[in-house]
Amino acid sequence: MKRLNKYSIKNEVFLLGLVSSLTILLVFGFLLTTGFFSISVNSARQSIRDTNLQINIFTDRFFSEITTTIDILAGNDDIRNLLIRDDQTAERALAIYKNVLEANQDILYVYSGHENGLLLINDYTPPEGFDPTVRPWYLAALDSNPLTATGVPYREANSNEWVIAPSRVLVDDNGNLSGVIAIDITLEGVVAMLAQRHLFPSQRSFILDQDGLVLIHPDENMIGETFSVFDTNSDNPQNELSYSGENGTVWAHYSTIDSTGWVLITDVERREIMAPIIKQILSYILLIIILAVLIGILMSKVFGRRFADPLLELGSRVSAITTGKSVEPMARRHSNYEIIKIAQNIEKLAEHSLNKKANELQTIIESTKEGILVVNMERTVVYVNSRFKEMWRIDDAIIESRDEKQYIQAVYDQLEEPEAFFENNDLL
């Protein structure tokens, strides 16, 4: 036999309301959090792109200024004709170098190396046997001629700090190679520039040359290393990278610095982007659950008032009808018209069924030869059959009174030995 559900109507309504609201809100929350996750990730990656673009603009402007300065110096008559003119030419060239040095705090040295082994520079004495024509900046200028060489990082001989030396070939009025003009730029200022506008602790920006060689990096140990993750020949319209780092996946964006042709990369650890997003999503889920409970309670109250309360009242009224109690017409205080009509029909059905049973019982009682008197728990006469009235000649006044004592008295007065008759009768 199937077991009956032990939950009440109100409990069922509450559970249904809670489950319904929770289901609806979870579906809505899933769509909301999915959209939020996608938007947040795209926003974070866009911030990396924006940071990379901003740093690119400042870096390009910085190196464009240096490149322009070198181009101007390479076109100066005194500097490019230094080997074929008098000693005063060198003094004028040094004065120019000094002015350029004082105008830009990121410049460490301005100098020129010449084919005869001369190094023209202010406030610096090269070590004995120093040959400028074999230095990296000199050779880079020869390789890039007639363009300006962007330079490669190297350690400055005296300070041992990392510098980059953009350089350009000098050609005298006779069309001969006179030497190379170069500017040493400290990486400290460039690294500080790369560290600007970072939104995440692990975010960093660094610069590679066209071959993937690290030129400028916040970690000096990385300078001169090859960044194998980046493929200079890759066709990536989004300019995005994803690779494994020490602390997991790293997301990156790269762009090309127009003035140098170098590649600027800005990256950040994925976990730093995801952690606040996941935290926000969890807070949304908690809020959704709280809202679901509150809405479930509200729905249970609304549904309880509209559906459960009328049904419970109907049950009470039917129970009263079946026990013979009189009930007032059901008040129209419930807004659900259909339930009221159903309740009225059920009450009518119950009353009809009781009346039918009562009529059947009355027919049986009336057809018996015995006199029958029925009283309720309150000792009120609820029924007396015709045979009883005939046997004891009960008049209409007593019948209308429905008073048990009057019936007993009427019977008592007609008995010859009333005490013996009522000896075992608890009515006395």
C-alpha positions as a printed Julia matrix, in Angstrom:
428×3 Matrix{Float64}:
   0.0    0.0     0.0
   1.35   3.39   -0.96
   2.32   5.53    2.0
   0.61   8.87    2.37
   2.64  12.07    2.17
   3.16  13.34    5.7
   3.6   16.98    4.65
   0.77  19.44    5.16
  -0.65  21.57    2.38
   1.17  24.65    3.68
   4.45  22.75    3.83
   3.91  21.5     0.3
   3.13  25.02   -0.89
   6.25  26.36    0.84
   8.48  23.66   -0.64
   7.01  24.12   -4.1
   7.43  27.89   -3.86
  11.01  27.54   -2.64
  11.97  24.99   -5.3
  10.26  27.01   -8.04
  11.89  30.3    -7.07
  15.26  28.63   -6.56
  15.06  26.93   -9.96
  14.06  30.12  -11.75
  16.69  32.22  -10.0
  19.4   29.61  -10.52
  18.67  29.49  -14.25
  18.63  33.28  -14.37
  21.73  33.39  -12.17
  23.54  30.93  -14.42
  22.84  33.09  -17.44
  23.8   36.21  -15.48
  27.04  34.78  -14.09
  27.97  33.3   -17.47
  27.53  36.7   -19.07
  29.33  38.39  -16.18
  32.22  35.92  -16.43
  32.6   36.48  -20.16
  32.36  40.27  -19.83
  34.79  40.35  -16.9
  37.37  38.2   -18.67
  37.07  40.26  -21.84
  37.33  43.45  -19.78
  40.47  42.18  -18.03
  42.07  41.2   -21.32
  41.05  44.55  -22.76
  42.78  46.27  -19.84
  45.95  44.34  -20.72
  45.6   45.48  -24.34
  45.0   49.08  -23.27
  48.0   49.03  -20.94
  50.17  47.57  -23.69
  48.96  50.23  -26.12
  49.6   53.08  -23.69
  53.09  51.85  -22.86
  53.73  51.34  -26.57
  52.83  54.95  -27.27
  55.13  56.31  -24.55
  57.95  53.9   -25.44
  57.67  54.69  -29.13
  57.75  58.39  -28.35
  60.8   57.9   -26.15
  62.8   55.96  -28.74
  61.58  58.21  -31.55
  63.09  61.14  -29.7
  66.4   59.29  -29.29
  66.39  58.18  -32.93
  65.61  61.69  -34.11
  68.43  63.04  -31.94
  70.89  60.56  -33.46
  69.74  61.42  -36.97
  70.29  65.12  -36.27
  73.72  64.49  -34.76
  74.7   62.25  -37.69
  73.9   65.12  -40.05
  75.96  67.7   -38.16
  78.95  68.91  -40.24
  81.42  69.03  -37.37
  80.56  65.53  -36.13
  80.61  63.72  -39.47
  83.72  65.59  -40.74
  85.65  65.37  -37.5
  88.53  63.33  -39.01
  89.15  65.74  -41.88
  88.99  69.02  -39.96
  90.98  70.77  -37.22
  91.06  70.13  -33.48
  88.43  72.79  -32.78
  85.95  70.59  -34.64
  86.25  67.97  -31.9
  85.71  70.62  -29.2
  82.54  71.82  -30.9
  81.33  68.23  -31.24
  81.91  67.6   -27.52
  79.96  70.74  -26.7
  77.06  69.44  -28.77
  77.25  66.07  -27.0
  77.14  67.8   -23.63
  74.09  69.86  -24.54
  72.22  66.75  -25.69
  73.21  64.89  -22.5
  71.95  67.69  -20.26
  68.67  67.94  -22.17
  67.62  64.33  -21.47
  68.09  62.69  -18.07
  67.64  59.2   -19.54
  70.8   59.6   -21.64
  73.94  58.29  -19.98
  76.49  59.19  -22.67
  76.61  60.78  -26.12
  79.72  59.81  -28.06
  81.17  58.92  -31.41
  83.72  56.31  -32.38
  85.87  56.79  -35.46
  87.78  54.68  -37.92
  91.13  55.86  -36.56
  90.25  54.42  -33.11
  89.26  57.76  -31.6
  86.44  57.77  -29.03
  85.01  61.27  -28.65
  83.11  61.47  -25.34
  82.68  63.82  -22.37
  83.72  62.92  -18.81
  84.88  59.43  -19.64
  88.3   57.89  -20.09
  88.2   54.62  -21.99
  90.4   51.77  -20.74
  93.79  51.28  -22.35
  93.58  49.54  -25.69
  89.9   50.43  -26.12
  88.88  50.09  -29.78
  85.46  51.6   -30.58
  85.3   49.94  -33.99
  84.76  46.5   -32.44
  82.1   47.53  -29.96
  78.55  46.16  -30.46
  77.05  49.58  -31.07
  79.62  50.32  -33.78
  79.1   47.02  -35.56
  75.29  47.34  -35.29
  75.44  50.73  -37.03
  77.5   49.26  -39.86
  74.98  46.44  -40.28
  72.03  48.85  -40.32
  73.61  51.47  -42.59
  72.12  53.77  -43.86
  69.41  53.39  -41.18
  69.79  53.97  -37.46
  70.56  50.82  -35.48
  68.17  50.41  -32.58
  70.89  48.8   -30.51
  71.21  45.74  -28.31
  71.59  45.71  -24.52
  75.07  45.46  -23.05
  76.79  46.25  -19.78
  78.56  49.58  -19.64
  82.28  49.09  -19.03
  82.64  51.35  -15.96
  79.28  51.15  -14.14
  78.47  47.59  -15.28
  74.82  48.59  -15.67
  72.66  47.54  -18.58
  72.38  50.1   -21.35
  71.13  50.25  -24.92
  73.05  52.24  -27.5
  71.17  53.25  -30.66
  73.76  54.24  -33.26
  74.23  55.48  -36.82
  77.04  55.62  -39.35
  78.84  58.96  -39.94
  79.79  59.8   -43.52
  82.06  62.8   -44.24
  81.82  65.25  -47.11
  84.06  63.01  -49.21
  81.59  60.14  -48.91
  83.91  58.12  -46.71
  83.04  56.31  -43.5
  84.08  58.61  -40.68
  82.75  56.63  -37.72
  79.58  55.98  -35.74
  77.54  58.27  -33.5
  75.82  56.57  -30.52
  73.79  57.38  -27.43
  73.81  55.23  -24.3
  70.38  54.97  -22.67
  70.06  53.5   -19.19
  67.51  50.7   -18.96
  66.43  51.86  -15.51
  64.36  54.71  -16.93
  62.85  52.51  -19.64
  61.98  49.78  -17.12
  60.29  52.39  -14.93
  58.3   53.46  -17.96
  57.28  49.85  -18.64
  56.06  49.47  -15.04
  53.55  52.3   -15.34
  49.77  51.73  -15.5
  49.86  48.13  -14.28
  46.58  46.94  -12.74
  47.72  43.58  -11.32
  50.67  42.73   -9.03
  52.04  40.12  -11.44
  51.54  42.29  -14.51
  54.73  43.2   -16.32
  55.87  44.59  -19.65
  59.08  43.83  -21.5
  60.62  44.32  -24.94
  61.98  41.81  -27.45
  63.8   42.34  -30.7
  62.56  40.83  -33.96
  64.31  37.54  -33.17
  62.69  37.12  -29.74
  65.77  38.25  -27.8
  64.86  40.01  -24.55
  66.16  43.58  -24.72
  64.44  45.25  -21.77
  62.91  43.41  -18.82
  62.13  44.2   -15.15
  64.23  41.15  -14.25
  67.8   41.86  -15.34
  68.52  38.13  -15.46
  66.13  37.87  -18.41
  68.0   40.42  -20.54
  69.79  38.74  -23.41
  67.69  35.56  -23.08
  65.46  34.26  -25.86
  61.72  34.39  -25.21
  60.86  31.14  -26.96
  57.11  31.43  -26.37
  56.8   34.26  -28.85
  56.87  33.42  -32.55
  57.72  36.46  -34.63
  56.25  34.78  -37.71
  52.9   33.93  -36.14
  49.76  35.39  -37.67
  47.62  36.38  -34.7
  45.15  39.18  -35.49
  44.31  39.58  -31.8
  47.99  39.86  -30.82
  47.31  37.64  -27.81
  49.44  34.98  -26.14
  48.79  32.32  -23.53
  51.61  30.32  -22.01
  52.65  28.52  -18.83
  54.49  30.49  -16.16
  55.87  29.7   -12.73
  52.45  30.19  -11.1
  50.23  28.78  -13.83
  48.81  30.13  -17.06
  49.85  33.61  -18.19
  47.79  35.81  -20.5
  49.64  38.34  -22.64
  49.16  40.94  -25.35
  51.88  42.19  -27.68
  52.38  45.04  -30.12
  55.16  46.39  -32.33
  57.0   49.61  -31.46
  57.03  51.46  -34.77
  60.17  53.51  -34.19
  62.35  50.48  -33.45
  60.51  47.43  -34.82
  60.78  45.82  -31.38
  57.95  43.85  -29.78
  56.36  45.07  -26.55
  54.72  42.32  -24.46
  52.44  42.92  -21.48
  51.43  39.83  -19.51
  49.67  38.92  -16.25
  49.02  35.69  -14.39
  45.6   34.29  -15.21
  44.84  33.48  -11.55
  45.02  37.18  -10.63
  42.36  37.94  -13.22
  40.16  34.98  -12.33
  40.3   35.23   -8.51
  38.22  38.44   -8.15
  35.85  37.31  -10.89
  35.19  33.97   -9.17
  34.8   35.73   -5.82
  32.23  38.06   -7.35
  30.38  35.14   -8.96
  30.24  33.29   -5.61
  28.79  36.4    -3.97
  26.18  36.54   -6.74
  25.31  32.87   -6.16
  24.94  33.48   -2.41
  22.73  36.49   -3.12
  20.63  34.42   -5.53
  20.12  31.71   -2.89
  19.08  34.28   -0.29
  16.69  35.88   -2.77
  15.32  32.44   -3.67
  14.55  31.7    -0.01
  12.92  35.1     0.52
  10.9   34.82   -2.69
  10.01  31.22   -1.79
   8.66  32.39    1.58
   6.74  35.2    -0.1
   5.35  32.84   -2.74
   4.35  30.32   -0.06
   2.45  33.03    1.8
   0.74  34.24   -1.37
  -0.07  30.73   -2.6
  -1.05  29.69    0.91
  -3.53  32.52    1.15
  -4.89  31.95   -2.35
  -4.95  28.14   -2.4
  -3.96  26.43    0.86
  -6.14  28.49    3.23
  -9.34  27.97    1.2
  -8.62  24.23    1.02
  -7.93  24.02    4.75
 -11.1   25.95    5.49
 -12.98  23.66    3.14
 -11.65  20.64    5.04
 -12.79  22.13    8.35
 -16.24  22.93    6.97
 -16.69  19.46    5.46
 -15.59  17.93    8.78
 -18.14  20.08   10.6
 -20.86  19.1     8.15
 -20.11  15.39    8.53
 -20.41  15.68   12.32
 -23.76  17.35   12.06
 -22.66  20.84   12.95
 -24.2   23.78   11.17
 -21.88  26.04    9.14
 -22.3   29.52    7.76
 -22.01  30.13    4.01
 -18.37  30.38    2.93
 -17.28  34.02    2.94
 -15.85  35.44   -0.28
 -12.66  36.67    1.34
 -10.5   34.52   -0.92
  -9.58  35.94   -4.29
  -9.65  32.59   -6.06
 -13.19  32.31   -7.42
 -12.7   28.77   -8.74
 -11.69  27.42   -5.32
 -14.75  29.03   -3.72
 -17.01  27.4    -6.3
 -15.3   24.04   -5.8
 -15.68  24.42   -2.02
 -19.36  25.23   -2.36
 -19.9   22.22   -4.61
 -18.04  19.92   -2.23
 -20.08  21.24    0.71
 -23.27  20.66   -1.23
 -22.1   17.18   -2.12
 -21.26  16.44    1.52
 -24.6   17.8     2.7
 -26.42  15.86    0.0
 -24.58  12.68    0.96
 -25.35  13.2     4.64
 -28.98  13.98    3.91
 -29.23  10.89    1.79
 -27.71   8.76    4.53
 -29.97  10.43    7.08
 -33.03   9.75    4.95
 -32.01   6.14    4.5
 -31.42   5.82    8.24
 -34.72   7.54    8.96
 -36.53   5.15    6.64
 -34.97   2.2     8.45
 -35.77   3.63   11.87
 -39.34   4.53   10.89
 -39.96   1.05    9.52
 -38.96  -0.71   12.71
 -41.54  -1.83   15.28
 -39.41  -0.52   18.1
 -39.67   2.95   19.54
 -36.36   4.8    19.15
 -35.2    7.99   20.84
 -31.77   9.41   19.89
 -29.93  11.99   22.0
 -26.5   13.57   21.45
 -23.65  14.08   23.9
 -25.27  17.28   25.12
 -28.38  15.25   26.07
 -30.47  16.95   23.41
 -33.0   14.89   21.5
 -31.92  14.78   17.89
 -34.4   12.2    16.62
 -37.5   10.3    17.7
 -39.33   7.89   15.44
 -43.08   7.68   14.98
 -43.33   4.36   16.81
 -41.84   5.94   19.96
 -44.26   8.85   19.77
 -47.19   6.48   19.35
 -46.11   4.13   22.12
 -45.67   6.89   24.66
 -48.15   9.39   23.3
 -45.6   12.22   23.11
 -47.32  15.5    22.33
 -46.04  18.12   19.9
 -44.87  20.53   22.61
 -42.42  17.99   23.98
 -41.24  17.07   20.49
 -40.56  20.71   19.65
 -38.69  21.25   22.93
 -36.2   18.46   22.17
 -35.68  18.35   25.91
 -34.61  14.91   27.1
 -36.01  15.47   30.61
 -39.49  16.23   29.28
 -39.41  13.0    27.28
 -38.33  11.04   30.35
 -40.99  12.66   32.47
 -43.67  11.87   29.89
 -42.6    8.23   29.84
 -42.27   8.12   33.62
 -45.82   9.37   34.16
 -47.23   6.55   32.04
 -45.48   3.66   33.79
 -47.03   1.62   36.58
 -43.62   0.79   38.03
 -41.31   3.55   36.75
 -38.51   2.79   39.23
 -38.18  -0.78   37.98
 -38.22   0.41   34.35
 -35.49   2.97   34.86
 -33.49   0.93   37.36
 -30.75   0.14   34.87
 -31.19   3.25   32.7
 -28.54   5.98   33.11
 -31.03   8.6    31.89
 -32.33   8.77   35.43
